[in-house]
């Protein structure tokens, strides 16, 4: 089966959720999934759910926790770059059918790694592997390399009325 490059971007909610859904669908078909999460480093409900499929879905977080609102530390940068190194190794291993790079475009925005680093991963993607890149503000060059691009558009969100993230729904 030929694999494609997906980009889920935009300011709306649902990018990671879409990638999670694809991961579960792939596991349901017996495909092995590697879910790399950048920036995020906490034990979110989504991570707990994916662990239930640990025979087919591997989740690794290459973030030390959310640093939005502050500059990333050298430890944040090192964790993200370790994730890139791990992905380079795994892309060539043939072990996985689907790779998710969650929040990779935001990692670029915060200079955890470069746009070229992601373009290099796209170039390394084996013909039969699927690669999904999520996050706001995907660059035109990354979008150009993608076979499928979905932009999530924010129309309305109850956060604007002061509703905090709820366990099981937003976190």
N, C-alpha and C positions, 0 to 999 in steps of 0.2 A: 504494500500500500504506500503510495506517495504521501509524504508529509508536507505540511504547509506552515507558513509563518503567520501568526495572528497577532494583532495589536488591539488591545482594549484600552481606550484612552478617554479623555474628556473630564469635565468638572462634575459630572453626575455620579451618584452612588451606583455601585454594581459591578465594577471592573473585577475586583477580587472574587466576588460572588459568582460571576460568570466563569472565571477560571476554575473555581472550586467545582462548579457544576460539570464542567468538561472533564475534570479529574475523576469525578465519581462515575461519569458515563464511560470513560476510558477503562477504569478499573472494572466496571460491570461487564465489559467486553473482554476482560482478561489481559488488558494492556498494562504495562508497568509505567508508573508516573513518578517523575522527580519534581517536587514542588519546592522551589527556592524562593524564600521570602526575604527581601531586602528591607532595610530600615526597621521593620517590626521585629521585636524580640521577645514579646510576651506570650503567655499561654492563652491565646484567644480561643473562643469557642470553635472557630473554624479549624484550628489546629487540632483540638481535641477530637473533632468529628473525623478528620482525615486519619487520625491514628487508628480508628476502628477498621481501616482498610490497609493496615501496615504491611500486609503481605504483598500488596500491589502498589501502594502509594508511599513514597519516602518524602518526608518533610524535613527540610533543614532551614533554619533561620540564620541569616547572615546580617543581622542587625542586633544592636545592643539595647534596643528600646527606642521609642519615638523621641527624636530630638527637634521636632518642628518648633520653631521659635528660638532656636539657638544654633550656633555653628556646630557642625559635626566635629567630634574629637578625632585625634589620630587613631584611637581604638575603633571608632565607628568606621573610619576609612579602611583600616586594616581588615575588619570583619567583612566588609563588602568585597574587598579585593580577594580575600580568601574564598568567598563565594564564587567569584569569577573563575578563579583557578580550579576550584572543584568542578564547576560546570564544564570547563574546557576538557578536563579529564573524562567526565562522564559522557559528554557528547561523542567522544571517540570510542567509548567502551562498547556501544551496541546493547547495553543492558536495559535502557529505557526507551519507551516509544513516544512519550509525551513529556516535554519539559515546560514548566511554568516558571517565569521570571517575574514574580509579583513585586510591584512597586519599583521596577528597574528604571523606568523613565524619571521617577522622582529622585532616585539615587544619582542619576546623571545631573539633575538640577542642583543637587547639593554637593556636587563634585566628589562623590564617593568613588566614582569611576567615570570614564568618558563615553560619549556617544560612540566613538570608534570601537571601544571595548565591546559594546553590544552588537555593532555591525560585524565585528570579528566573530562573535558567537554565532550570529546568523550564518556567516560564511562557513563555519565549522559544522553546522547542522547536517547530520546524515540525511540522505535522500528520503529514507523511510521514517524519519522522526518528525513529530509535530512540535513546534516551538511557539509558546504564547508569552507575550510581553505585556505587562499591565502597568498602568500609572497615568497620572495626569500629564499633559503637555508633551506627548510623544513628538519627537522632532520630525521635520519633513523627511529627512534622510532615512530614518527608521520606518516611517510610514511608507515611503517609496519601496522599501525592500519587502514589505509585508504582502501576503497574498489575500488576507482578510483584515479589514480594519473596521472596528466598531467604536463609535464615539458615543459615550454616555453623556447626555445633556441634562444639566440640572434645570428643572422647571420650578419645583417647589420642594422644600424639605422642612420637616417639623423642627429641625435643629434651630432654624431661624426664629422659632417661637420659644426657644429655651429648653427644648426637650433634650436631655442628655442621652448618650449612647446607652442602649439597653442590652443586657446580656442575652445572647441568643438571637438578637435581631441585628444590632450594629457591632457588637463585639462578642 
